[in-house]
Amino acid sequence: MKGRIFILGLSLSFLGIITTGCPPPLEEFSAVDIAVNGMTCDECVDRITEAVANLDGVHAVSVDLKEKIASVKFEVVKLKLADIEHAIAEAGFDVAGNEPEAQSHDAAGCCAQKSL
């Protein structure tokens, strides 16, 4: 039996595309933008990206240093917004005005201000 992918009601099986299963329906996904305070460098972006990407149910994560936003697409049946916020806080960053649960990096961390 050939797997099928339906996009806007069109079957792609005629192209010979075989899948191992259908993706979850779109209503099982949610996309959120989370305000994150405390980011100052690319390593901060990497820490947040890794923390969120490692959560089961996350399909995409993008962190914008300039805007201080983490954009996440996730499966609502596997993950809640609070889980994502918790992962960001555990990585040492302030989410939605809450204090981070893990110690944020200081002068000895990735964001040390170095004198020239």
Stockholm file with secondary structure:
# STOCKHOLM 1.0

chainA/1-116         MKGRIFILGLSLSFLGIITTGCPPPLEEFSAVDIAVNGMTCDECVDRITEAVANLDGVHAVSVDLKEKIASVKFEVVKLKLADIEHAIAEAGFDVAGNEPEAQSHDAAGCCAQKSL
#=GR chainA/1-116 SS CCCCCEETTEECGGGTCCCSSCCCCGGGEEEEEEEEECCCSHHHHHHHHHHHHTSTTEEEEEEETTTTEEEEEEETTTCCHHHHHHHHHHTTCEETTBCCSSCCCCTTSTTCCCCC
#=GC SS_cons         CCCCCEETTEECGGGTCCCSSCCCCGGGEEEEEEEEECCCSHHHHHHHHHHHHTSTTEEEEEEETTTTEEEEEEETTTCCHHHHHHHHHHTTCEETTBCCSSCCCCTTSTTCCCCC
//
